[in-house]
Amino acid sequence: MDLNICGRKALVTGADSGIGFATAQLLLAEGATVVMTDREPDKLHHAVQQLPGSENRPHAIAADVTDPAAIERLAQKVEDEVGDLDILINVAGIHGEGGLFHEISQEGWDHTIDVDLMGPVRVTRAFLPGLRRGGWGRIVFVSSEDAVQPYDDELPYCAAKAGLLSLAKGLSRTYASEGLLVNTVSPAFIETPMTDEMMSKRAEALGVPFDEAIASFLREERPFMELGRRGKPDEVANVIAFLCSDAASFVNGSNYRVDAGSVATI
Ligand code: NAD
């Protein structure tokens, strides 16, 4: 299937790691002009160096999604370097403070919502005018299985990700008639630094090896992940790329689960 992404101009947040990196790499391989952005300049440039040498090279511009001035600078640099975007992919996120509701600090709530919900809001506000000008566009938000299946020890994350589903659905109503389609992707338990950190903590808490922490997590906490393994970042990137393509021309306001069945309802 020809995704027809070649020549499209895309920005990926959270692009130096995990799902964002895999998505940027796939769009580059498809011939898109890609701007990779993430919080730390050194880590971002290191990630760019990890891309295969012959590949279409990305633009790399660091910005913290919690910093409005940094997002303004990012938008200006993108305008100068590539012009209006066709595709915006909001991947940057954190797991945030964990624990039961009464154990989570106010700062934990504020920071998680600031990164995971307000970050995508800021980035989308900054790039929306250019996306609307093109007459063809795609916005994808990376939410989570947690948005519709909340786990009671990670409620700030769940609430922020549920907010993204609602935000995307609302945006999809406003701009579809202009050719700008908006969708979400909701992964579960993908093999990235985010879940590596979760599993390292679990291994330490249970006093078991890392692999056993994963196996027991799948058994006890994610019983409906029928494939019995963590997903690969590429397996999420493939779905994101599809949603950014011409092949998804009739897909709007949808939430695509990439979760091996983790969400227990239809
Ligand atoms: P990751 O930690 O590898 O990637 C997250 C990226 O976001 C990092 O590169 C990080 O630097 C960036 N980021 C964090 N805070 C930022 C900030 N303030 N400004 C700019 N960038 C910032 O983890 P990942 O698993 O690839 O996560 C990508 C997205 O997928 C996240 O939104 C996450 O919530 C979501 N997700 C992941 C999983 C999973 O199992 N890994 C499951 C569901 C949803």
Boltz pocket constraint, residues with backbone or C-beta under 6 A from the ligand:
constraints:
  - pocket:
      binder: B
      contacts: [[A, 13], [A, 14], [A, 15], [A, 16], [A, 17], [A, 18], [A, 19], [A, 20], [A, 37], [A, 38], [A, 39], [A, 40], [A, 63], [A, 64], [A, 65], [A, 66], [A, 90], [A, 91], [A, 92], [A, 93], [A, 94], [A, 95], [A, 115], [A, 119], [A, 142], [A, 143], [A, 144], [A, 145], [A, 186], [A, 187], [A, 188], [A, 189], [A, 190], [A, 191], [A, 192], [A, 193], [A, 194], [A, 195]]
      max_distance: 6.0
